[in-house]
């Protein structure tokens, strides 16, 4: 008997649950990248990047292509890039709501002092 869909979804989101893997997927959302191109951007040790790429490969989220001694990575499905965009939009909304709540709390509290400058938007 196969695993229930909710269990498979949970495993999928666990795979996404690491900052390095998210950063790699964001890079690959732009275009294919060689490992050497990703290293300075992701800013982790080569062994750590290799581990995270292996997790993404096992989850079938990325594929590899060899060109001589260079290994290039690409997304297996462009919808991964869409998912990351949706997550960013959701987080932006949540954080905007929290910033508004904080501003309201500061405005309602006389001892809070001067309001903090607004956060830059992305």
VEXKE-560086 format. One record per residue (C-alpha): y, z, x. Coordinates in pm, whole numbers, plus 50000, padded with zeros to 5 digits. Example, Ala and Ser with C-alpha at 12.3 -4.5 7.8 and 13.67 -1.06 7.14 Angstrom:
! residues 2
495505078051230 498945071451367 
END
This chain:
! residues 122
500005000050000 503434990650138 506295015250178 508705018649884 511904998549913 514065029949941 512025040650243 512465006750409 516205008450340 516355042950499 514625029550811 517035000250820 520055023450807 518505046151071 518355015951298 522075010951241 522725047951303 523785045951667 527295037751795 526035014952075 523884995051833 526814991351593 529074979651877 526464954351991 526074940951638 529864938251606 529974917751927 527134895651810 528934890851479 531514870851674 529044849251870 525974849752091 526384871552402 524564875152731 523654910552835 526074908653129 528914900352886 528124930152666 527914956352941 531634959853019 532584959152650 529974984152534 530585005652846 527145021152884 524585020253163 522434988853172 519265008753096 520885024252788 522054990452660 518574976552719 517035004852513 519424998752224 518834961152233 515084967752221 515554988651905 517534960251746 514884934851851 512044955851704 513994958151378 514404920151380 518184922951370 518664903051692 516874874951869 516874865252234 517204832352415 516524828552786 518574805753006 517274809153359 517514846053442 520144852353172 519124866652836 521374858452541 521334878052216 522274866551866 522054880551515 518984870051320 520974869450997 524734864550947 524624889450659 524484917150922 528074907651011 528984909150641 527394943750613 529494956250904 532664942450741 531824959650413 531164992450596 534544989450769 536294983450436 534565013450277 535495035850571 539095023550564 539315033150197 537765067250256 540055074850550 543125062750361 542205086250077 541795115050319 545165107450482 546815107750139 545155140950054 546295156050383 549855144050321 549765159549973 548475192550113 551175193350380 553865185450125 552675213549896 552575239650174 555995252250293 554525268250608 552795236250712 555765224950915 556915189050956 554515161950847 552535143851111 553395107351173 551255082850975 548075069951136 548115033351244 546155010451014 543574985851138 
END
